[in-house]
Amino acid sequence: MTAFWEDNVILKVVSGSRAHGLSTPESDEDTRGVCVPPREVLLGLQEFEQHENPSGDHVVYSLAKFARLALQGNPNIIETLFTDERHLLVCTQHGQRLRDARDIFLSRRVGERFSGYAVDQLRRLERHYRWLTGPPPSKPEPESFGAVLIAGRHKFPSADAERNYRAAWKHWNHYETWRKSRNPKRGALEEAHGYDTKHAMHLCRLLKMGQEILAEGVVRVWRPDAEWLMGVRRGSMTYAELKVWAADQETRLNELVAGSPLPEEPDHAAAERLVMEIHEGFLFGRKI
């Protein structure tokens, strides 16, 4: 028997690079889905928000959790709603109802969240670039910060010295974790171009999508600029050029917020009605 999150799925789409038109032969086959939990979960004491397989490649959300994330402007969820029709794997009448009403989830917050995700990618790029170009020389030792071992514990000469040691140790620990768990494919990109160009590609995509959402009120998951983005992945920009480009784009995106045709907030009331109607339609066969 299959689990209810598979039996009760109302929408399931291809996600990730394949949905963006940015895949390579090595790309994972990611999917995201939405399901309506059974009656005993919705009306009883059980709880369900999402299920994902061990690798995290396939995720199914409850309708309520999905709607909450969409109202928050979560880019992965918004992309699921606006995925190109060619990448629909399952779309029941209830899933189509959700897609037909997807504009109620759009707001300036969505554009800002896309920008926020892009900034996260940039910070990760910067951190990895620092580790690639100037890795910590060695594991920090308390004695290097003036500590003395007394009764089995290190005593530091000052609070500042102890804070500096702990910061250095944390930096070293993060570096070692990254080095040991480093994805070999990402490592090859970093060796070839001096930085992770796949992260760079997604940084560029997120900034472009954020601008489109704020300026036009559209979400283009299947990228019309795929050729340019794949060029970024192949190293068309140096790290320095990428930093300048990203800063310019982020400034433009911030300027677009004030003049966006989108409302400041999504339509929470309409989203709640939509979720209730789909739940009722699915559980009780009511027309939606």
LINURCOR-V718588 format. One record per backbone hydrogen bond with DSSP energy under -0.5 kcal/mol. CO is the residue of the C=O (numbers start at 1). NH is the residue of the N-H. If there is no record, write none. Layout:
CO/NH, CO/NH
//
This chain:
3/6, 3/7, 4/8, 6/9, 8/36, 10/92, 11/34, 12/89, 12/90, 13/32, 15/18, 15/30, 16/19, 16/20, 17/21, 17/22, 17/23, 20/223, 24/27, 28/30, 30/15, 31/59, 32/13, 33/61, 34/10, 34/11, 35/37, 35/63, 38/41, 38/42, 39/43, 40/44, 40/46, 49/62, 51/60, 53/56, 57/31, 58/53, 59/33, 60/51, 61/35, 62/66, 63/67, 64/68, 65/69, 66/70, 67/71, 68/72, 69/74, 70/73, 74/78, 75/79, 76/80, 77/81, 78/82, 79/83, 80/83, 82/221, 84/87, 85/88, 87/14, 87/89, 90/12, 92/96, 93/97, 94/98, 95/99, 96/100, 97/101, 99/102, 101/104, 102/105, 103/106, 104/267, 107/110, 107/111, 108/112, 109/113, 110/114, 111/115, 112/116, 113/117, 114/118, 115/119, 116/120, 117/121, 118/122, 119/123, 120/124, 121/125, 122/126, 123/127, 124/128, 125/129, 126/130, 127/131, 128/132, 129/133, 130/134, 141/144, 142/145, 142/147, 143/146, 148/150, 148/155, 150/153, 153/150, 154/156, 155/148, 158/162, 159/163, 160/164, 161/165, 162/166, 163/167, 164/168, 165/169, 166/170, 167/171, 168/172, 169/173, 170/174, 171/175, 172/176, 173/177, 174/178, 175/179, 176/180, 177/181, 178/182, 183/187, 184/188, 185/189, 186/190, 187/191, 188/192, 189/193, 189/195, 190/194, 195/197, 196/200, 197/201, 198/202, 199/203, 200/204, 201/205, 202/206, 203/207, 204/208, 205/209, 206/210, 207/211, 208/212, 209/213, 210/214, 211/215, 212/216, 212/217, 212/218, 213/217, 214/261, 218/220, 219/221, 221/223, 223/226, 225/229, 226/230, 227/231, 228/232, 229/233, 230/234, 231/236, 232/235, 238/242, 239/243, 240/244, 241/245, 242/246, 243/247, 244/248, 245/249, 246/250, 247/251, 248/252, 249/253, 250/254, 251/255, 252/256, 253/257, 254/258, 255/259, 256/260, 257/260, 263/108, 264/109, 266/268, 267/271, 268/272, 269/273, 270/274, 271/275, 272/276, 273/277, 274/278, 275/279, 276/280, 277/281, 278/282, 279/283, 280/284, 280/286, 281/285
//
